Amino acid sequence: MLLSNIYSFLFAFINYFFFKVSCLESEFSLKGDYLLGGLFALHEIQYATPLLSPEAIECSRYTFSESGYQMFQVMRFAVEEINNSTTLLPNISLGYEIFDHCSDTNNFPSVLSFISKNGSIKPKEKLNNYQPKVIALTGPYGSTTTITVAPLITMDLIPLVNYGASSYVLSNKLQYPSFLRTAPSNKDLIEMIIRIIQWFGWNWVAFLGGQDDYSEDGLSLFNKYIRNTGICLGYQEALSQRTNYSLTLKKIDMLNINVIVVFALPQYASNIIKAAIENNIQNKVWIASEAWSMNQQLPREPGIGKIGTVIGITERLLSLPGFNEFIYKDRGTTDVGHNDSADSDVKSNSKTCNQDCDCCTMLTAEEIINENPTFSYAIYAAIYSIAHALHKVLQCDMNECSKNTTVKPYMLLEQIKKLDFPLNGRQVKYDENGDPTVSFAVIRWNTETNPPRFDMVGIYDTYPEITFTINNSILSWHNNGSVPFSNCSVECKEGFSREPDGYHSCCFLCKKCPRNSYVNYSWDPYTCFPCPESEWSDEGSATCKTRSVVYLQFTEISSIAVMVSATCLINLLFAIFCLFTYNYNTPVVRSAGGSMCILMLTCLIMSSISVFFFFGNPTSVHCLLRNVIFAFFFTVFLSCMAVRSFQIVCIFKMAAKFPNVHSLWVKYNGQWLFVGFFSVIHLISCVLWMTVSAPKTFRDSFTFKDQIILTCEIGNTITICIVMFIGWFLGSLCLLFSYMGRDLPKDYNEAKSITFSLILYIVSWIVYFTAYLILKSQYIQLVNAMAQISSIYGIVFSYFIPKSYIIIFQPQKNTPAYFQASIQNYTQTISRS
């Protein structure tokens, strides 16, 4: 009901202002079998005055637009060309009704005229019964204007094939079901602008638009599509007639922004460019949207060359063969400059229908032809799209079309959506949103020539595939050839990560990545990633290098030497073991400890075997055997050595002074209790060591930056200290007892040999621990193995070799009588003293 009332009111409004006086037949109308509608801005309203009540507008009172009139002529040319064609619509003629559409909100009479039938409008009429005056229409120019009138047209599925409204909102088929366009949408324009910015490596830009649907839509899309591109919007503003343009430019200059996107209608773009000239703004890059990139007046402004480089985006210009001839012919039948007052008076009585234009006849053919051709092809393609769809609906062949078919607008719309045909070398087709294929040109304003030129320096096509390129060699800049810099921060050097500085991601400080880390700009330029354990890097690196893995190889000369030495030692110990076993009952063997001596040799053999586990790629088993075997068996050996030292002192010194203690020692086999006690204690400590934290493989990546040393970790510090303390304690007892027996009989005096062997043992491990603190490489393990071997060699050569020498080469000293004589001599010496 409400919609019906609105229609009734508006239609009454039309009747008063439009149909009261009939319009003269002129360029604005042409009779034909099927009528097309056209809306063109032949006049422009610079400042719209708010109205308190509805009022139709007389466009002829406002500023004449030469560009709008040129678009107007393109539609007339396209219709005439189609009517002259013998193949497209052979026996059908197209007519048109064109109106001057100069206002966003006050031009409803023309639209209502299009959708009326015999001067009336019936809301909610079924589509099969609905037959408006026009079967389709093109226009108007501008997004805001189109969004205002489109609902009236598209709700009844009248095809609105637009040539100059780029707002992406119009791609919404739920709101605008019959809207299609032959000019690219703002989405395509914004994607193109972003490609240009990325091509030159800029990331710090300003975006200036207007307070209209075209600009607001562009800003919204720009903010959406620059996400995750590295581009930052440093400044944005919606311009109006009341904007302080000088202040806007000063703000941009203070932010050091050198790239300014002006996505605005021509009047606002003209204002900002003129303000830049007046305020001496220099050396900027201005990216012009399609709405003003081919403006004919601005490149002629004095001082335009100082503001910097103007890069524009426009549809790839295609010539319209025959258009120039059409204009010359049309101008030839028009009395250019004619201004007869009588004729003017007649026309004055009919200037209420926006189908008159006093200034149009004043233009020459050359002026029309040389006007901005940006939208010429879009208008041409829009008319041809309607004609091709009509060809399908009327089932035309090469000779005729079926005139028995009643053409409804929705039938035409269905066929337009399916179109795919070539037109002047470009393919005309529409996607699911009614948007066309894109064929952009990147142009540079060449203001150094007279007249100024628009030089094409790049292209962007989406059909048959996406292609974008800019020819840098022909793109000259205002600063002598180099690409202008427009980044919030200077790009960090290799190996430096970004540290955010402020709100924008493009603004950052540079921080050198520490050692063993790197920054990968393709992944995350803000983070220094740690290198994997198997890799390394110096400070300020962008990549990690592979570490070399090192350990004691079996094939190294030093390793071979130690293993040969260990093999010789084991053979020597085994030979002594056999020798002592064979001569077990002789005085030398008995005085050396007898069965305990055999145990000592066995422990030394087992300790020597552990040396072989220091070589090759270490495993947990290697670490366990190389440390635990030596620690346990060598400690058992030290307990035997300690008890041997004690027994000698006990026999010769304590037996006489403490007979009861000596008898108890002999009665209860004190030497074996001592060895057994310390062996069990040490075994428990070793088990505890392996339980709490057993020795295991350790990858040392800290000692050398470019190496990983495979070694063994000794495990828990407390447990290893307990194990080592028992060994060092027994060694200290040995030294103590050997010192107490320094004056015993020569043949029984083992103090010197024990002392010497223990000194070698201590010196070997002091050398090892010193080397451990100084030498940080895989060879510290070699020193460890050598310390073990040297300890055992010292004991063998100071304790067992002299006894073996007597057994083999001095058998006369290996007799009971010889040992008894030695004891008697010592006893006599003691008694004399």
Stockholm file with secondary structure:
# STOCKHOLM 1.0

chainA/1-833         MLLSNIYSFLFAFINYFFFKVSCLESEFSLKGDYLLGGLFALHEIQYATPLLSPEAIECSRYTFSESGYQMFQVMRFAVEEINNSTTLLPNISLGYEIFDHCSDTNNFPSVLSFISKNGSIKPKEKLNNYQPKVIALTGPYGSTTTITVAPLITMDLIPLVNYGASSYVLSNKLQYPSFLRTAPSNKDLIEMIIRIIQWFGWNWVAFLGGQDDYSEDGLSLFNKYIRNTGICLGYQEALSQRTNYSLTLKKIDMLNINVIVVFALPQYASNIIKAAIENNIQNKVWIASEAWSMNQQLPREPGIGKIGTVIGITERLLSLPGFNEFIYKDRGTTDVGHNDSADSDVKSNSKTCNQDCDCCTMLTAEEIINENPTFSYAIYAAIYSIAHALHKVLQCDMNECSKNTTVKPYMLLEQIKKLDFPLNGRQVKYDENGDPTVSFAVIRWNTETNPPRFDMVGIYDTYPEITFTINNSILSWHNNGSVPFSNCSVECKEGFSREPDGYHSCCFLCKKCPRNSYVNYSWDPYTCFPCPESEWSDEGSATCKTRSVVYLQFTEISSIAVMVSATCLINLLFAIFCLFTYNYNTPVVRSAGGSMCILMLTCLIMSSISVFFFFGNPTSVHCLLRNVIFAFFFTVFLSCMAVRSFQIVCIFKMAAKFPNVHSLWVKYNGQWLFVGFFSVIHLISCVLWMTVSAPKTFRDSFTFKDQIILTCEIGNTITICIVMFIGWFLGSLCLLFSYMGRDLPKDYNEAKSITFSLILYIVSWIVYFTAYLILKSQYIQLVNAMAQISSIYGIVFSYFIPKSYIIIFQPQKNTPAYFQASIQNYTQTISRS
#=GR chainA/1-833 SS CHHHHHHHHHHHHHHHHTTTSCCCCSTTEECCSEEEEEEECSEECSSCCCCSSCCCCCGGGSEECHHHHHHHHHHHHHHHHHHHCSSSSTTCCEEEEEEECCCSSSCHHHHHHHHCBTTBCCTTCCTTTCCCSCSEEECCBSHHHHHHHHHHHHTTTCCEEESBCCCGGGGCTTTCTTEEESSCCHHHHHHHHHHHHHHTTCCEEEEEEESSHHHHHHHHHHHHHTTTTTCEEEEEEEECTTCCHHHHHHHHHHTTCCEEEEESCHHHHHHHHHHHHHTTCCSEEEEECTTTTTCSSGGGSTTGGGGEEEEEEEECCCCCTTHHHHHHHHHHTSCTTCCCHHHHHHHHTTTTSSCCCTTGGGCCHHHHHTSCCTTHHHHHHHHHHHHHHHHHHTTCCSSCCCTTSCCCHHHHHHHHHTCEEEETTEEEEBCTTSCBCCEEEEEEEETTSSSCEEEEEEEEECSSSCEEEECGGGCCCTTTTSCCCCCSSCCCCTTEEEEECSSSTTCEEEEECCTTEEEETTTEEEEEEECCTTEECCSSCSSCEECEEECCCTTSHHHHHHHHHHHHHHHHHHHHHHHHHHTTTSHHHHHTTTHHHHHHHHHHHHHHHGGGGGSSSCCHHHHHIIIIIHHHHHHHHHHHHHHHHHHHHIIIIIHHHCHHHHHHHHHTTHHHHHHHHHHHHHHHHHHHHHHHHCCEEEEECSSCTTEEEEEEECCCHHHHHHHHHHHHHHHHHHHHHHHHTTTSCTTTCCHHHHHHHHHHHHHHHHHHHHHHHHCCSTHHHHHHHHHHHHHHHHHIIIIIHHHHHHHHHCGGGSSHHHHHHHHHHHHHHHHHC
#=GC SS_cons         CHHHHHHHHHHHHHHHHTTTSCCCCSTTEECCSEEEEEEECSEECSSCCCCSSCCCCCGGGSEECHHHHHHHHHHHHHHHHHHHCSSSSTTCCEEEEEEECCCSSSCHHHHHHHHCBTTBCCTTCCTTTCCCSCSEEECCBSHHHHHHHHHHHHTTTCCEEESBCCCGGGGCTTTCTTEEESSCCHHHHHHHHHHHHHHTTCCEEEEEEESSHHHHHHHHHHHHHTTTTTCEEEEEEEECTTCCHHHHHHHHHHTTCCEEEEESCHHHHHHHHHHHHHTTCCSEEEEECTTTTTCSSGGGSTTGGGGEEEEEEEECCCCCTTHHHHHHHHHHTSCTTCCCHHHHHHHHTTTTSSCCCTTGGGCCHHHHHTSCCTTHHHHHHHHHHHHHHHHHHTTCCSSCCCTTSCCCHHHHHHHHHTCEEEETTEEEEBCTTSCBCCEEEEEEEETTSSSCEEEEEEEEECSSSCEEEECGGGCCCTTTTSCCCCCSSCCCCTTEEEEECSSSTTCEEEEECCTTEEEETTTEEEEEEECCTTEECCSSCSSCEECEEECCCTTSHHHHHHHHHHHHHHHHHHHHHHHHHHTTTSHHHHHTTTHHHHHHHHHHHHHHHGGGGGSSSCCHHHHHIIIIIHHHHHHHHHHHHHHHHHHHHIIIIIHHHCHHHHHHHHHTTHHHHHHHHHHHHHHHHHHHHHHHHCCEEEEECSSCTTEEEEEEECCCHHHHHHHHHHHHHHHHHHHHHHHHTTTSCTTTCCHHHHHHHHHHHHHHHHHHHHHHHHCCSTHHHHHHHHHHHHHHHHHIIIIIHHHHHHHHHCGGGSSHHHHHHHHHHHHHHHHHC
//
